Amino acid sequence: MSQLFYNISVYLYYFLIWVAGFFNQKARKFIDGRKGLLESIEKDLVDEEAPILWFHAASLGEFEQGRPLMDKAREDFASCKILLTFFSPSGYEIRKDYEGADYVYYLPLDTPRNAKKFLDIVKPKVAIFIKYEFWYNYINQLHKLGIQALSISSVFRKKQFVFHPLGFFFRKMLKKVSHFFVQNKSSEVLLKSIGVSQVTVSGDTRLDRVQKIADNIQPIQAIEQFKRGKLVFIIGSSWPIDINFLVEELNLLIGQIKLIVAPHNINDTELNQIESQFEGSKVRYSNLNADNTTSDILIIDNIGMLSQMYQYADIAYIGGGFRGALHNTLEAAVFGIPIFFGKHENNKKFQESIDLLQNGGAIEVSNQSQLKAILNGLITDETIRKERGDINKQYILDNAGSTDIILKYLKEKLAI
């Protein structure tokens, strides 16, 4: 009965997205991207003889989380092909041409028929689900076929429905996962409390990703000219609520600091709004040249540059905190700079934000008086900046290595 209800829910969800597609471009891509999908996959793989390693990510954030393992698997299992699937258009549309995978698709809807046909076509050597992705029919079919299904960088909290007395259906599903590589000890304890013992505390593969970015970072000449030896404050992945919170205090500092703003959503409406709120001279990155690097404020109007920008930051504010959707704090922390972000209960869902706050490298802020005090301390005192920044950098160094733990498991379990 529970499985029937789950399958009905999947079809209902698809129907609602289909209806939303008449009004929403993202929903339309979700539907259009799955038309004839299984037939296309079958056509692509009809002559494929190499073993396939299947990675699945919900969206772009989970992709970046799993990318270190994908990259290492490509190196260490050279005889295999990498197949990557996405649930969301925001992941697929940006990474559909990802060179680290041989095949990139949307994930067919999680129905019994789709799961069976997909796995009959792909015949993966292993299936790797990143963080929160648990699809019953796929996991159930993998279990039936005796194919290893791994969950990596996953996090579990007591409030999640799987630990509720009524969450027995999802507990049944989790027991069919071959192995969990979780971010923290509390997740291991929770899983074992419901009879799931196939667990290893390996940490978060995102730390390996950001460390690799930092180790291989390339200078950006235009940004170096923009910086001109001044203190640089970056607002990373900002939402309007973040800008509204920061703008008054930051306007008082224009001329004393250089400001880089990277909005979460890149569109003219939001870019124009940011330009209208900040004082001082402004330039968008797409228009940055030798003649305007003296501008006070640089606005990033493209996707994908933010992680590189942090190499030039002295202080970083990470957006999304006030919304309960805190952006990646590790991208900034790895460069040894102090960070702060808006306060929200959901920030506790991110192990790294908990750790960085407890260690003292990050600060949560909730009102204007706190903001003023934080800015005054970080901007005027280089020693404070260095102390907090060093804490963040050391945190990355101390906790990286999750990818190697998972890779060791794959080498021991896969006969390739």
DOBA-48948 format. One line per field, with one value per residue (C-alpha): x, y, z. Coordinates in nm, 3 decimals. Each point is the difference from the previous one (the first is absolute). Layout:
BEGIN
px c(X / ...)
py c(Y / ...)
pz c(Z / ...)
This chain:
BEGIN
px c(0.000 / 0.284 / 0.174 / -0.325 / -0.049 / 0.361 / -0.046 / -0.325 / 0.180 / 0.272 / -0.258 / -0.188 / 0.323 / 0.070 / -0.352 / 0.038 / 0.334 / -0.163 / -0.270 / 0.262 / 0.186 / -0.261 / 0.112 / 0.354 / 0.301 / 0.185 / -0.301 / -0.030 / 0.363 / -0.064 / -0.276 / 0.156 / 0.332 / -0.165 / -0.190 / 0.132 / 0.279 / 0.028 / 0.001 / 0.283 / 0.202 / -0.052 / 0.114 / 0.312 / 0.099 / -0.095 / 0.364 / 0.155 / 0.206 / 0.201 / -0.114 / -0.209 / 0.027 / -0.329 / -0.002 / -0.324 / -0.035 / -0.314 / 0.136 / 0.312 / 0.097 / -0.006 / 0.191 / 0.281 / -0.011 / 0.046 / 0.241 / 0.321 / -0.101 / -0.101 / 0.334 / 0.197 / -0.209 / 0.072 / 0.373 / 0.007 / -0.257 / 0.117 / -0.171 / -0.341 / -0.239 / -0.163 / -0.376 / -0.145 / -0.368 / -0.176 / -0.345 / -0.020 / 0.039 / 0.220 / 0.260 / -0.046 / -0.018 / 0.327 / 0.195 / -0.142 / 0.332 / 0.215 / 0.318 / 0.057 / -0.297 / -0.047 / -0.379 / -0.221 / -0.379 / -0.300 / -0.109 / -0.311 / -0.297 / 0.025 / -0.264 / 0.041 / 0.000 / 0.251 / 0.235 / -0.002 / 0.050 / 0.268 / 0.203 / -0.050 / 0.150 / 0.279 / 0.099 / 0.212 / 0.288 / -0.093 / -0.255 / 0.109 / -0.267 / 0.126 / -0.119 / -0.383 / -0.099 / -0.202 / -0.236 / -0.185 / -0.052 / 0.357 / 0.143 / -0.240 / 0.091 / 0.373 / -0.044 / -0.181 / 0.275 / 0.276 / 0.155 / 0.176 / -0.192 / 0.203 / -0.105 / 0.286 / 0.034 / -0.343 / -0.124 / -0.280 / -0.182 / -0.245 / -0.281 / 0.004 / -0.312 / 0.196 / 0.049 / -0.367 / -0.214 / -0.189 / 0.319 / 0.024 / -0.023 / 0.306 / 0.187 / -0.066 / 0.150 / 0.313 / 0.070 / 0.034 / 0.283 / 0.327 / 0.205 / -0.029 / 0.295 / -0.130 / 0.136 / -0.010 / -0.022 / -0.355 / -0.121 / 0.163 / -0.167 / -0.342 / 0.029 / 0.109 / -0.297 / -0.233 / 0.201 / 0.216 / 0.353 / 0.175 / 0.140 / 0.339 / 0.066 / 0.206 / -0.072 / -0.106 / 0.147 / -0.057 / 0.308 / 0.205 / -0.160 / 0.075 / 0.353 / 0.061 / -0.132 / 0.234 / 0.298 / -0.054 / -0.124 / 0.105 / 0.040 / -0.257 / 0.190 / -0.305 / -0.091 / 0.357 / -0.016 / -0.338 / 0.132 / 0.294 / 0.131 / -0.323 / -0.199 / -0.261 / -0.340 / -0.193 / -0.371 / -0.033 / -0.323 / -0.216 / -0.378 / -0.188 / -0.043 / 0.379 / 0.059 / -0.271 / 0.165 / 0.352 / -0.039 / -0.028 / 0.314 / 0.201 / -0.087 / 0.175 / 0.316 / 0.011 / 0.339 / 0.157 / -0.066 / -0.060 / -0.324 / -0.077 / -0.364 / -0.094 / -0.380 / -0.157 / -0.231 / 0.153 / -0.263 / -0.031 / -0.266 / 0.217 / 0.319 / -0.169 / -0.138 / 0.345 / 0.147 / -0.270 / 0.054 / 0.376 / 0.176 / 0.334 / 0.116 / -0.117 / 0.089 / -0.129 / 0.260 / -0.105 / 0.097 / 0.318 / 0.303 / 0.318 / -0.197 / -0.242 / 0.196 / 0.009 / -0.372 / -0.106 / -0.239 / 0.025 / -0.321 / 0.041 / -0.250 / 0.087 / -0.027 / 0.302 / 0.258 / -0.077 / 0.227 / 0.293 / -0.084 / 0.054 / 0.377 / -0.009 / -0.226 / 0.104 / -0.350 / -0.299 / -0.369 / -0.173 / -0.354 / -0.313 / 0.034 / -0.304 / -0.210 / 0.103 / 0.187 / 0.357 / 0.235 / 0.334 / 0.216 / 0.289 / 0.081 / 0.101 / 0.141 / 0.263 / 0.172 / 0.057 / -0.238 / -0.255 / -0.363 / -0.338 / -0.363 / -0.359 / -0.147 / -0.262 / -0.093 / 0.064 / 0.368 / 0.035 / -0.074 / 0.347 / 0.271 / 0.270 / -0.186 / -0.039 / 0.370 / 0.120 / -0.217 / 0.118 / 0.364 / -0.031 / 0.078 / -0.360 / -0.253 / -0.380 / -0.163 / -0.364 / -0.028 / 0.156 / 0.186 / 0.172 / 0.080 / 0.158 / 0.214 / 0.111 / 0.091 / 0.190 / 0.201 / 0.079 / 0.081 / 0.210 / 0.189 / 0.223 / 0.090 / -0.365 / -0.041 / 0.307 / -0.096 / -0.349 / 0.123 / 0.269 / -0.261 / -0.206 / 0.294 / 0.116 / -0.352 / 0.012 / 0.346 / -0.100 / -0.324 / 0.078 / 0.047 / -0.354 / 0.053 / 0.290 / -0.205 / -0.281 / 0.244 / 0.168 / -0.339 / -0.068 / 0.337 / -0.059 / -0.360 / 0.015 / 0.166 / 0.112)
py c(0.000 / 0.242 / -0.070 / 0.059 / 0.331 / 0.097 / -0.079 / 0.196 / 0.293 / -0.013 / 0.016 / 0.278 / 0.199 / -0.042 / 0.119 / 0.310 / 0.081 / -0.052 / 0.255 / 0.241 / -0.034 / 0.219 / 0.290 / -0.083 / -0.052 / -0.221 / -0.230 / -0.016 / -0.109 / -0.267 / -0.146 / 0.052 / -0.142 / -0.334 / -0.044 / -0.310 / -0.014 / -0.376 / -0.051 / 0.254 / -0.169 / -0.340 / 0.135 / 0.157 / -0.312 / -0.271 / -0.072 / 0.090 / -0.286 / 0.178 / -0.031 / 0.301 / 0.192 / 0.182 / 0.323 / 0.178 / 0.359 / 0.195 / 0.328 / 0.211 / 0.011 / -0.378 / -0.033 / 0.215 / -0.213 / -0.321 / 0.140 / -0.086 / -0.368 / 0.008 / 0.152 / -0.252 / -0.292 / 0.109 / -0.010 / -0.321 / -0.200 / 0.092 / -0.302 / 0.124 / 0.261 / 0.264 / 0.051 / 0.301 / 0.073 / 0.305 / 0.043 / 0.377 / 0.218 / 0.240 / -0.275 / -0.163 / 0.316 / 0.135 / -0.329 / -0.193 / 0.048 / -0.094 / -0.151 / -0.222 / -0.220 / -0.208 / 0.022 / 0.264 / -0.033 / 0.096 / -0.275 / -0.170 / 0.029 / -0.244 / -0.253 / -0.380 / -0.023 / 0.281 / -0.131 / -0.350 / 0.118 / 0.255 / -0.258 / -0.261 / 0.247 / 0.147 / -0.312 / 0.211 / -0.151 / 0.223 / 0.275 / 0.300 / 0.234 / 0.335 / 0.138 / -0.008 / -0.190 / -0.310 / -0.138 / -0.311 / -0.177 / 0.049 / -0.111 / -0.294 / -0.114 / 0.039 / -0.213 / -0.270 / -0.004 / -0.017 / 0.329 / 0.210 / 0.318 / 0.254 / 0.322 / 0.250 / 0.320 / -0.063 / 0.166 / -0.113 / 0.192 / -0.123 / 0.222 / -0.168 / -0.202 / -0.325 / -0.001 / 0.069 / -0.300 / 0.033 / 0.000 / -0.382 / -0.003 / 0.223 / -0.199 / -0.309 / 0.179 / 0.111 / -0.356 / -0.094 / 0.250 / -0.192 / 0.255 / 0.352 / 0.239 / 0.267 / 0.340 / -0.031 / -0.234 / 0.102 / -0.123 / -0.336 / -0.024 / 0.084 / -0.256 / -0.272 / 0.083 / -0.117 / -0.311 / 0.140 / -0.108 / 0.022 / 0.345 / 0.173 / 0.352 / 0.140 / 0.374 / 0.224 / -0.037 / 0.374 / 0.066 / -0.195 / 0.199 / 0.343 / -0.105 / -0.110 / 0.335 / 0.186 / -0.216 / 0.061 / 0.359 / 0.226 / 0.378 / 0.226 / 0.304 / 0.226 / -0.069 / 0.062 / 0.339 / 0.066 / -0.087 / 0.244 / -0.093 / 0.096 / -0.214 / -0.200 / -0.092 / -0.268 / -0.066 / -0.354 / -0.136 / 0.282 / 0.022 / 0.332 / -0.052 / -0.016 / 0.318 / 0.184 / -0.102 / 0.103 / 0.299 / 0.284 / -0.093 / -0.089 / 0.330 / 0.174 / -0.196 / 0.066 / 0.149 / -0.173 / -0.346 / -0.162 / -0.192 / -0.305 / -0.111 / -0.340 / -0.036 / -0.345 / 0.075 / 0.158 / 0.210 / 0.364 / 0.076 / -0.109 / 0.146 / 0.337 / -0.007 / -0.060 / 0.281 / 0.239 / -0.083 / 0.042 / 0.334 / 0.056 / -0.099 / -0.339 / -0.238 / -0.338 / -0.268 / -0.038 / 0.366 / -0.001 / 0.134 / 0.199 / 0.327 / -0.080 / -0.215 / 0.304 / -0.055 / -0.048 / -0.287 / -0.300 / -0.192 / -0.355 / -0.061 / -0.360 / -0.343 / -0.200 / 0.264 / 0.044 / -0.277 / 0.162 / 0.349 / -0.093 / -0.012 / 0.381 / 0.044 / 0.124 / -0.046 / -0.193 / 0.015 / -0.320 / 0.048 / -0.203 / -0.023 / 0.210 / -0.214 / -0.329 / -0.087 / 0.087 / -0.014 / -0.184 / 0.136 / -0.234 / 0.173 / 0.309 / -0.173 / -0.190 / 0.330 / 0.083 / 0.292 / 0.079 / -0.052 / 0.096 / -0.054 / 0.061 / -0.193 / -0.270 / -0.327 / -0.187 / 0.094 / -0.284 / -0.243 / 0.064 / -0.176 / 0.232 / 0.314 / -0.152 / -0.084 / 0.333 / 0.190 / -0.210 / 0.035 / 0.377 / 0.040 / 0.090 / 0.235 / 0.000 / 0.342 / 0.091 / 0.379 / 0.329 / 0.063 / -0.340 / 0.072 / 0.334 / -0.154 / -0.290 / 0.225 / 0.237 / -0.284 / -0.181 / 0.306 / 0.189 / -0.288 / -0.208 / -0.232 / -0.099 / -0.060 / -0.224 / -0.197 / -0.078 / -0.067 / -0.240 / -0.192 / -0.048 / -0.109 / -0.249 / -0.144 / -0.092 / -0.155 / -0.201 / -0.139 / -0.063 / -0.359 / -0.135 / -0.084 / -0.233 / -0.189 / -0.065 / -0.082 / -0.263 / -0.165 / -0.001 / -0.158 / -0.273 / -0.076 / 0.042 / -0.267 / 0.224)
pz c(0.000 / 0.087 / -0.330 / -0.188 / 0.177 / -0.080 / -0.371 / -0.014 / 0.163 / -0.266 / -0.280 / 0.179 / 0.037 / -0.372 / -0.083 / 0.215 / -0.165 / -0.339 / 0.091 / 0.135 / -0.329 / -0.168 / 0.220 / 0.112 / -0.227 / 0.248 / 0.034 / -0.379 / -0.029 / 0.264 / -0.218 / -0.344 / 0.112 / 0.079 / -0.327 / -0.177 / 0.257 / 0.043 / -0.375 / -0.035 / 0.275 / -0.162 / -0.336 / 0.154 / 0.191 / -0.250 / -0.091 / 0.337 / 0.138 / 0.271 / 0.364 / 0.104 / 0.326 / 0.058 / 0.201 / 0.086 / 0.127 / 0.076 / -0.130 / -0.045 / 0.367 / 0.034 / -0.325 / 0.140 / 0.314 / -0.198 / -0.255 / 0.190 / 0.004 / -0.367 / -0.095 / 0.204 / -0.128 / -0.355 / 0.075 / 0.203 / -0.200 / -0.348 / -0.155 / 0.119 / -0.135 / 0.222 / -0.033 / 0.183 / 0.059 / 0.140 / 0.148 / -0.044 / -0.310 / 0.200 / 0.015 / -0.337 / -0.209 / 0.143 / 0.003 / -0.296 / -0.180 / 0.300 / -0.142 / 0.303 / -0.094 / -0.312 / 0.018 / 0.166 / 0.026 / 0.202 / 0.238 / -0.137 / 0.233 / 0.291 / -0.103 / 0.014 / -0.381 / -0.050 / 0.267 / -0.148 / -0.358 / 0.092 / 0.189 / -0.272 / -0.248 / 0.213 / 0.199 / 0.238 / 0.189 / 0.292 / 0.070 / 0.204 / 0.136 / 0.128 / 0.335 / 0.023 / -0.313 / 0.091 / -0.264 / 0.111 / -0.332 / -0.114 / 0.333 / 0.017 / -0.352 / 0.066 / 0.311 / -0.200 / -0.261 / 0.261 / -0.118 / 0.263 / 0.084 / 0.199 / 0.168 / 0.036 / 0.204 / 0.147 / 0.319 / 0.227 / 0.272 / 0.261 / -0.133 / -0.341 / -0.076 / -0.037 / 0.380 / 0.070 / 0.107 / -0.331 / -0.208 / -0.019 / -0.381 / -0.032 / 0.265 / -0.209 / -0.300 / 0.185 / 0.110 / -0.369 / -0.054 / -0.011 / 0.194 / 0.138 / 0.011 / 0.236 / 0.096 / 0.377 / 0.298 / 0.092 / -0.341 / 0.065 / 0.341 / -0.144 / -0.279 / 0.240 / 0.225 / -0.278 / -0.082 / -0.279 / 0.087 / -0.338 / 0.079 / -0.015 / 0.130 / -0.287 / 0.010 / -0.285 / -0.349 / -0.055 / 0.212 / -0.253 / -0.279 / 0.144 / 0.094 / -0.358 / -0.128 / 0.236 / -0.092 / -0.371 / 0.009 / -0.285 / 0.034 / -0.164 / -0.125 / -0.023 / 0.365 / 0.112 / -0.171 / 0.162 / 0.346 / -0.025 / 0.345 / 0.178 / 0.242 / -0.194 / 0.142 / -0.191 / 0.023 / -0.132 / -0.148 / 0.134 / 0.010 / 0.026 / 0.376 / 0.036 / -0.199 / 0.192 / 0.326 / -0.102 / -0.227 / 0.254 / 0.191 / -0.310 / -0.169 / 0.289 / -0.082 / -0.376 / -0.079 / 0.298 / -0.143 / -0.338 / -0.027 / -0.215 / -0.020 / -0.146 / -0.007 / 0.030 / -0.294 / -0.308 / -0.173 / -0.100 / 0.259 / 0.289 / -0.145 / -0.054 / 0.354 / 0.147 / -0.208 / 0.121 / 0.367 / 0.026 / -0.017 / -0.168 / -0.347 / -0.124 / -0.282 / -0.108 / -0.058 / -0.365 / -0.051 / 0.210 / -0.184 / 0.059 / -0.004 / 0.283 / 0.248 / 0.228 / 0.069 / 0.363 / -0.060 / -0.232 / -0.071 / -0.128 / -0.279 / -0.089 / 0.159 / 0.113 / 0.098 / 0.367 / 0.130 / -0.186 / 0.126 / 0.362 / -0.057 / -0.005 / 0.304 / 0.342 / 0.146 / -0.136 / 0.072 / -0.114 / -0.129 / 0.064 / 0.377 / 0.080 / -0.239 / 0.157 / -0.320 / 0.088 / -0.296 / -0.003 / 0.282 / -0.079 / -0.331 / 0.198 / 0.308 / -0.199 / -0.088 / 0.365 / 0.036 / 0.274 / -0.098 / 0.136 / -0.098 / 0.105 / 0.290 / -0.059 / 0.167 / -0.327 / 0.009 / 0.251 / -0.282 / -0.137 / 0.197 / -0.130 / 0.112 / 0.349 / 0.011 / -0.135 / 0.247 / 0.294 / -0.106 / -0.027 / -0.369 / -0.086 / 0.159 / -0.012 / -0.004 / 0.058 / 0.037 / -0.102 / 0.325 / -0.032 / -0.362 / 0.084 / 0.274 / -0.221 / -0.291 / 0.225 / 0.152 / -0.322 / -0.207 / 0.252 / 0.162 / -0.227 / 0.289 / 0.050 / -0.373 / -0.006 / 0.311 / -0.125 / -0.352 / 0.119 / 0.199 / -0.316 / -0.212 / 0.264 / 0.022 / -0.369 / 0.035 / 0.306 / -0.146 / -0.367 / -0.119 / -0.030 / -0.367 / 0.077 / 0.259 / -0.248 / -0.279 / 0.218 / 0.052 / -0.374 / -0.076 / 0.255 / -0.104 / -0.379 / -0.209 / -0.286)
